[in-house]
Amino acid sequence: MLTNISYIFLISALLIFGGWAFKALISLAEGKPVEVNLKNPLNLKARWPKESKDK
């Protein structure tokens, strides 16, 4: 019997794998190579601006 925490891990893994597969299909459709990055599988980037050192 799976607990709620197990379901969270299962759903997270499915979403990450599904997102990676979807992005891979888009890349293949555009003729680009598929890149595998295990540290950042969905290639997410920070949205906040970097602080400049010119102060």
Biopython code that builds the backbone (N, CA, C, O; Angstrom):
import numpy as np
from Bio.PDB.StructureBuilder import StructureBuilder

atoms = [
    (1, "MET", "N", (0.839, -1.186, 0.000)),
    (1, "MET", "CA", (0.000, 0.000, 0.000)),
    (1, "MET", "C", (0.880, 1.244, 0.000)),
    (1, "MET", "O", (1.794, 1.371, 0.815)),
    (2, "LEU", "N", (0.597, 2.147, -0.911)),
    (2, "LEU", "CA", (1.393, 3.370, -1.016)),
    (2, "LEU", "C", (0.864, 4.442, -0.069)),
    (2, "LEU", "O", (-0.343, 4.608, 0.103)),
    (3, "THR", "N", (1.791, 5.152, 0.529)),
    (3, "THR", "CA", (1.380, 6.258, 1.395)),
    (3, "THR", "C", (1.296, 7.534, 0.575)),
    (3, "THR", "O", (1.643, 7.543, -0.606)),
    (4, "ASN", "N", (0.842, 8.596, 1.192)),
    (4, "ASN", "CA", (0.709, 9.866, 0.480)),
    (4, "ASN", "C", (2.056, 10.386, -0.001)),
    (4, "ASN", "O", (2.141, 10.963, -1.085)),
    (5, "ILE", "N", (3.114, 10.192, 0.790)),
    (5, "ILE", "CA", (4.442, 10.657, 0.381)),
    (5, "ILE", "C", (4.920, 9.880, -0.837)),
    (5, "ILE", "O", (5.549, 10.448, -1.730)),
    (6, "SER", "N", (4.625, 8.586, -0.878)),
    (6, "SER", "CA", (4.996, 7.776, -2.043)),
    (6, "SER", "C", (4.264, 8.264, -3.291)),
    (6, "SER", "O", (4.839, 8.294, -4.379)),
    (7, "TYR", "N", (3.005, 8.641, -3.136)),
    (7, "TYR", "CA", (2.258, 9.171, -4.274)),
    (7, "TYR", "C", (2.847, 10.500, -4.758)),
    (7, "TYR", "O", (2.885, 10.762, -5.960)),
    (8, "ILE", "N", (3.302, 11.328, -3.831)),
    (8, "ILE", "CA", (3.916, 12.599, -4.233)),
    (8, "ILE", "C", (5.171, 12.350, -5.067)),
    (8, "ILE", "O", (5.376, 13.000, -6.092)),
    (9, "PHE", "N", (6.013, 11.406, -4.629)),
    (9, "PHE", "CA", (7.225, 11.081, -5.390)),
    (9, "PHE", "C", (6.884, 10.470, -6.743)),
    (9, "PHE", "O", (7.527, 10.779, -7.746)),
    (10, "LEU", "N", (5.877, 9.609, -6.772)),
    (10, "LEU", "CA", (5.470, 8.977, -8.022)),
    (10, "LEU", "C", (4.938, 10.008, -9.012)),
    (10, "LEU", "O", (5.318, 9.995, -10.183)),
    (11, "ILE", "N", (4.074, 10.889, -8.561)),
    (11, "ILE", "CA", (3.510, 11.917, -9.439)),
    (11, "ILE", "C", (4.596, 12.881, -9.898)),
    (11, "ILE", "O", (4.609, 13.290, -11.059)),
    (12, "SER", "N", (5.511, 13.250, -8.996)),
    (12, "SER", "CA", (6.607, 14.152, -9.376)),
    (12, "SER", "C", (7.486, 13.517, -10.445)),
    (12, "SER", "O", (7.850, 14.172, -11.422)),
    (13, "ALA", "N", (7.824, 12.256, -10.265)),
    (13, "ALA", "CA", (8.660, 11.569, -11.249)),
    (13, "ALA", "C", (7.951, 11.486, -12.604)),
    (13, "ALA", "O", (8.573, 11.683, -13.648)),
    (14, "LEU", "N", (6.662, 11.198, -12.583)),
    (14, "LEU", "CA", (5.911, 11.128, -13.840)),
    (14, "LEU", "C", (5.852, 12.486, -14.537)),
    (14, "LEU", "O", (5.984, 12.563, -15.758)),
    (15, "LEU", "N", (5.656, 13.549, -13.773)),
    (15, "LEU", "CA", (5.600, 14.884, -14.371)),
    (15, "LEU", "C", (6.945, 15.307, -14.937)),
    (15, "LEU", "O", (7.008, 15.898, -16.015)),
    (16, "ILE", "N", (8.026, 15.008, -14.215)),
    (16, "ILE", "CA", (9.359, 15.370, -14.710)),
    (16, "ILE", "C", (9.685, 14.582, -15.974)),
    (16, "ILE", "O", (10.155, 15.157, -16.956)),
    (17, "PHE", "N", (9.441, 13.270, -15.960)),
    (17, "PHE", "CA", (9.722, 12.453, -17.137)),
    (17, "PHE", "C", (8.834, 12.851, -18.312)),
    (17, "PHE", "O", (9.295, 12.923, -19.451)),
    (18, "GLY", "N", (7.556, 13.110, -18.027)),
    (18, "GLY", "CA", (6.642, 13.525, -19.097)),
    (18, "GLY", "C", (7.016, 14.870, -19.683)),
    (18, "GLY", "O", (6.926, 15.069, -20.895)),
    (19, "GLY", "N", (7.435, 15.796, -18.834)),
    (19, "GLY", "CA", (7.878, 17.101, -19.327)),
    (19, "GLY", "C", (9.122, 16.994, -20.170)),
    (19, "GLY", "O", (9.239, 17.656, -21.201)),
    (20, "TRP", "N", (10.074, 16.146, -19.730)),
    (20, "TRP", "CA", (11.289, 15.961, -20.516)),
    (20, "TRP", "C", (10.956, 15.320, -21.864)),
    (20, "TRP", "O", (11.488, 15.732, -22.895)),
    (21, "ALA", "N", (10.089, 14.326, -21.862)),
    (21, "ALA", "CA", (9.713, 13.655, -23.109)),
    (21, "ALA", "C", (9.002, 14.621, -24.054)),
    (21, "ALA", "O", (9.223, 14.581, -25.264)),
    (22, "PHE", "N", (8.150, 15.489, -23.506)),
    (22, "PHE", "CA", (7.447, 16.474, -24.331)),
    (22, "PHE", "C", (8.435, 17.461, -24.966)),
    (22, "PHE", "O", (8.327, 17.777, -26.150)),
    (23, "LYS", "N", (9.403, 17.946, -24.167)),
    (23, "LYS", "CA", (10.401, 18.864, -24.716)),
    (23, "LYS", "C", (11.287, 18.163, -25.736)),
    (23, "LYS", "O", (11.709, 18.782, -26.713)),
    (24, "ALA", "N", (11.577, 16.872, -25.524)),
    (24, "ALA", "CA", (12.370, 16.116, -26.485)),
    (24, "ALA", "C", (11.625, 15.969, -27.805)),
    (24, "ALA", "O", (12.223, 16.082, -28.875)),
    (25, "LEU", "N", (10.321, 15.717, -27.734)),
    (25, "LEU", "CA", (9.533, 15.611, -28.967)),
    (25, "LEU", "C", (9.484, 16.934, -29.720)),
    (25, "LEU", "O", (9.546, 16.953, -30.949)),
    (26, "ILE", "N", (9.373, 18.039, -28.988)),
    (26, "ILE", "CA", (9.378, 19.355, -29.636)),
    (26, "ILE", "C", (10.723, 19.603, -30.313)),
    (26, "ILE", "O", (10.770, 20.097, -31.439)),
    (27, "SER", "N", (11.824, 19.259, -29.625)),
    (27, "SER", "CA", (13.151, 19.436, -30.207)),
    (27, "SER", "C", (13.311, 18.591, -31.468)),
    (27, "SER", "O", (13.857, 19.059, -32.467)),
    (28, "LEU", "N", (12.837, 17.352, -31.420)),
    (28, "LEU", "CA", (12.937, 16.490, -32.603)),
    (28, "LEU", "C", (12.091, 17.042, -33.748)),
    (28, "LEU", "O", (12.507, 16.971, -34.904)),
    (29, "ALA", "N", (10.930, 17.582, -33.454)),
    (29, "ALA", "CA", (10.066, 18.131, -34.496)),
    (29, "ALA", "C", (10.706, 19.358, -35.138)),
    (29, "ALA", "O", (10.499, 19.616, -36.324)),
    (30, "GLU", "N", (11.481, 20.117, -34.363)),
    (30, "GLU", "CA", (12.162, 21.297, -34.903)),
    (30, "GLU", "C", (13.492, 20.942, -35.547)),
    (30, "GLU", "O", (14.144, 21.814, -36.121)),
    (31, "GLY", "N", (13.911, 19.688, -35.467)),
    (31, "GLY", "CA", (15.166, 19.272, -36.075)),
    (31, "GLY", "C", (16.380, 19.563, -35.210)),
    (31, "GLY", "O", (17.506, 19.528, -35.706)),
    (32, "LYS", "N", (16.182, 19.848, -33.942)),
    (32, "LYS", "CA", (17.301, 20.127, -33.034)),
    (32, "LYS", "C", (17.704, 18.842, -32.317)),
    (32, "LYS", "O", (16.892, 17.927, -32.180)),
    (33, "PRO", "N", (18.950, 18.770, -31.860)),
    (33, "PRO", "CA", (19.353, 17.573, -31.105)),
    (33, "PRO", "C", (18.746, 17.577, -29.706)),
    (33, "PRO", "O", (18.498, 18.636, -29.131)),
    (34, "VAL", "N", (18.513, 16.398, -29.170)),
    (34, "VAL", "CA", (17.960, 16.256, -27.828)),
    (34, "VAL", "C", (19.128, 16.207, -26.844)),
    (34, "VAL", "O", (20.013, 15.359, -26.961)),
    (35, "GLU", "N", (19.122, 17.119, -25.881)),
    (35, "GLU", "CA", (20.175, 17.167, -24.881)),
    (35, "GLU", "C", (19.635, 16.615, -23.564)),
    (35, "GLU", "O", (18.521, 16.940, -23.153)),
    (36, "VAL", "N", (20.442, 15.774, -22.906)),
    (36, "VAL", "CA", (20.043, 15.188, -21.626)),
    (36, "VAL", "C", (20.891, 15.821, -20.535)),
    (36, "VAL", "O", (22.116, 15.700, -20.539)),
    (37, "ASN", "N", (20.234, 16.497, -19.605)),
    (37, "ASN", "CA", (20.906, 17.111, -18.467)),
    (37, "ASN", "C", (20.252, 16.555, -17.207)),
    (37, "ASN", "O", (19.133, 16.937, -16.862)),
    (38, "LEU", "N", (20.954, 15.650, -16.519)),
    (38, "LEU", "CA", (20.350, 14.982, -15.366)),
    (38, "LEU", "C", (20.213, 15.904, -14.163)),
    (38, "LEU", "O", (19.338, 15.685, -13.325)),
    (39, "LYS", "N", (21.058, 16.933, -14.054)),
    (39, "LYS", "CA", (20.954, 17.863, -12.932)),
    (39, "LYS", "C", (19.774, 18.813, -13.099)),
    (39, "LYS", "O", (19.211, 19.282, -12.109)),
    (40, "ASN", "N", (19.398, 19.099, -14.334)),
    (40, "ASN", "CA", (18.292, 20.005, -14.607)),
    (40, "ASN", "C", (17.506, 19.442, -15.802)),
    (40, "ASN", "O", (17.633, 19.952, -16.915)),
    (41, "PRO", "N", (16.697, 18.398, -15.584)),
    (41, "PRO", "CA", (16.085, 17.688, -16.711)),
    (41, "PRO", "C", (15.136, 18.529, -17.557)),
    (41, "PRO", "O", (15.001, 18.272, -18.754)),
    (42, "LEU", "N", (14.480, 19.520, -16.976)),
    (42, "LEU", "CA", (13.551, 20.338, -17.754)),
    (42, "LEU", "C", (14.173, 21.643, -18.216)),
    (42, "LEU", "O", (13.499, 22.476, -18.822)),
    (43, "ASN", "N", (15.466, 21.827, -17.932)),
    (43, "ASN", "CA", (16.215, 23.023, -18.332)),
    (43, "ASN", "C", (15.545, 24.286, -17.798)),
    (43, "ASN", "O", (15.358, 25.261, -18.525)),
    (44, "LEU", "N", (15.191, 24.249, -16.532)),
    (44, "LEU", "CA", (14.570, 25.401, -15.891)),
    (44, "LEU", "C", (15.641, 26.402, -15.484)),
    (44, "LEU", "O", (16.728, 26.016, -15.054)),
    (45, "LYS", "N", (15.340, 27.668, -15.616)),
    (45, "LYS", "CA", (16.287, 28.727, -15.285)),
    (45, "LYS", "C", (15.651, 29.688, -14.285)),
    (45, "LYS", "O", (14.429, 29.828, -14.230)),
    (46, "ALA", "N", (16.493, 30.342, -13.503)),
    (46, "ALA", "CA", (16.000, 31.312, -12.533)),
    (46, "ALA", "C", (15.379, 32.496, -13.266)),
    (46, "ALA", "O", (15.885, 32.930, -14.301)),
    (47, "ARG", "N", (14.290, 33.010, -12.727)),
    (47, "ARG", "CA", (13.567, 34.109, -13.370)),
    (47, "ARG", "C", (13.945, 35.475, -12.812)),
    (47, "ARG", "O", (13.598, 36.497, -13.404)),
    (48, "TRP", "N", (14.647, 35.512, -11.688)),
    (48, "TRP", "CA", (14.992, 36.801, -11.108)),
    (48, "TRP", "C", (16.290, 37.302, -11.723)),
    (48, "TRP", "O", (17.138, 36.494, -12.101)),
    (49, "PRO", "N", (16.464, 38.617, -11.833)),
    (49, "PRO", "CA", (17.683, 39.155, -12.455)),
    (49, "PRO", "C", (18.891, 38.990, -11.541)),
    (49, "PRO", "O", (18.773, 39.035, -10.316)),
    (50, "LYS", "N", (20.048, 38.797, -12.155)),
    (50, "LYS", "CA", (21.278, 38.728, -11.388)),
    (50, "LYS", "C", (21.674, 40.130, -10.932)),
    (50, "LYS", "O", (21.481, 41.110, -11.652)),
    (51, "GLU", "N", (22.224, 40.203, -9.736)),
    (51, "GLU", "CA", (22.642, 41.496, -9.223)),
    (51, "GLU", "C", (23.917, 41.946, -9.940)),
    (51, "GLU", "O", (24.857, 41.171, -10.116)),
    (52, "SER", "N", (23.923, 43.185, -10.337)),
    (52, "SER", "CA", (25.125, 43.700, -10.989)),
    (52, "SER", "C", (26.083, 44.213, -9.912)),
    (52, "SER", "O", (25.655, 44.646, -8.841)),
    (53, "LYS", "N", (27.375, 44.159, -10.208)),
    (53, "LYS", "CA", (28.384, 44.595, -9.248)),
    (53, "LYS", "C", (28.760, 46.052, -9.449)),
    (53, "LYS", "O", (29.718, 46.538, -8.849)),
    (54, "ASP", "N", (28.001, 46.758, -10.300)),
    (54, "ASP", "CA", (28.271, 48.169, -10.592)),
    (54, "ASP", "C", (27.449, 49.059, -9.667)),
    (54, "ASP", "O", (26.534, 49.746, -10.120)),
    (55, "LYS", "N", (27.764, 49.051, -8.396)),
    (55, "LYS", "CA", (27.005, 49.899, -7.464)),
    (55, "LYS", "C", (27.908, 50.891, -6.798)),
    (55, "LYS", "O", (27.451, 51.691, -5.982)),
]
sb = StructureBuilder()
sb.init_structure("model")
sb.init_model(0)
sb.init_chain("A")
sb.init_seg("    ")
for serial, (resi, resn, name, xyz) in enumerate(atoms, 1):
    if name == "N":
        sb.init_residue(resn, " ", resi, " ")
    sb.init_atom(name, np.array(xyz, "f"), 0.0, 1.0, " ", f" {name:<3s}", serial, name[0])
structure = sb.get_structure()
